[in-house]
Amino acid sequence: MIEGSAVVIRENTRISEHGPRYLSRIRRWNTSLPAGVVAPILVMVFAALTFAVHWQGPTRRAQGDTYWYLRSIQIFRGVEPSLAGRRAGISVCRDINRAHRADPALSSCPGTYAAISHPRYRAIFESRPGYPVLSLPAVALLGPWWGMAATSAMVFVALSLLTYLGCRLSGLSAPAAAIGGCLLAVLPVAYWNSRMLAEGPAMLAAGGALIGGLLVLRDRWARGVWLLVGSLTAACAAKPACGVATALALTAAGLVLGLRPRRWGRRAPGWVVAGSGLVCIGGWLLISQQAGLPSLGETVQDMATSHFKRPDVADPMAVLVQSAASLWTDTAPSRLGLPWPLIMVLPACGYALWRLGARGLLWAGVSLAPIAVVTAHPLVSEYSRLIGPSWIAVALAAAVASDHLRDARGPVRKAAQGPAPNPHGQCALESTAAARRHQVLLPEAPGTLKGHHLWSPLATLGSLLRPDG
């Protein structure tokens, strides 16, 4: 719906009198601030304010993972490992004491932070260079602590913006996409994304993979595949478990699309998505093996031995199966509050499938991937953090419902308004503006990318935020 359309209705008489010149002047006035420009700006501003609220809260306090990322950043900048560890411990301890002063019920940190020093435990975090490397530019300007904080803020805002872009590529209007982007900033996942942890960058990379998959479905194969493969690789670098789980989920979604009956849609994009996911999984497994990175078995040993304080278990996979089964059956109902949040996530995924079809399947895959991460790391204390990215389905469902309700009210409003006095006035203007608003969202046949040569993710952003988008 065009802003200022009521003014256009009142001006129909003048349109009839003065002709196309007056209509052109009204059109330029109505499109001076299109929703495609205002909406993403509002999303970014809202996300930035929400991050500030999360950051200042007493519940936000540094954790052990933050210590290792701070240490890695300083090592990447040439600091000797022991000195990097001491500096990271001082920063973490200072933040813990800040939270303690705000809420005395929280524990304090007397002296220096006591980090787990086992080499095998340290190797797990050294295999996650994504977050520290991403923070290096900001760290060079602001120092380790505030550089990582600034990176976390940028990732937080980028996540909301990426949700907005994903909604737009899925065919939703700018206002509805803005609802989805803003809602992601206030859902429970935002708490973890606002902390100095690898979850935020890993989820951002998963969102990039989702955008790549959506581009493939729109027949922009080259651009989509590069973004899909690159984002999954970045997710594996930030947090291997999240990256592999997202790749598996998108591979499964691609296989479903590739094996569906032809009357339900084209199969080729699904095979491209599935192939890209398989390439990432195989490539990461090869890199892990050649570089000697910690495997899933090593992570299970860490869990089973309480960070290698006890001897290794004989069969880590058997321990994993038993622990996962206990988490989802015995522990979950009593201590995790299940089916929360799945009682909201699963219907949201179903609603997305119903309204968006193939595009909704990719969203559902990314949203359900955290279930695999939780199953591979079945600890009650980590559940809310690991399951957090699944909330993106709820943000999407709210955006889709908003567009659906708006479309349902449209005929009622038109009937109440009655016919326009001038058939070339309001109706022509609304039709033209609606076509311009949805131009970037319409499916395009292969080889007809005139005006939409999305040669990079930045061009994708530009096409969605351009004045007539």
Secondary structure, 3 states (H helix, E strand, C coil): CCCCHHHHHHCHHHHHHHCHHHHHHHHHHHCCCCHHHHHHHHHHHHHHHHHHHHHHCCCCCCCHHHHHHHHHHHHHCCCCHHHHHHHHHHHHHHHHHHHHHHCCCCCCCCCCCCCCCCHHHHHHHHCCCHHHHHHHHHHHHHCHHHHHHHHHHHHHHHHHHHHHHHHHHCCCCHHHHHHHHHHHCCCCHHHHHCCCCCHHHHHHHHHHHHHHHHHHHCCCHHHHHHHHHHHHHHHHHHCHHHHHHHHHHHHHHHHHHHHCCHHHCCCHHHHHHHHHHHHHHHHHHHHHHHHCCCCHHHHHHHHHCCCCCCCCCCCHHHHHHHHHHHHHHHHHHHHHCCCCCHHHHHHHHHHHHHHHCHHHHHHHHHHHHHHHHHHHCCCHHHHHHHHHHHHHHHHHHHHHHHHHHHHHHHHHHHHHHCCCCCCCCHHHHHHHHHHHHHHHHCCCCCCCCCCCCCCCHHHHHHHHHCCCC
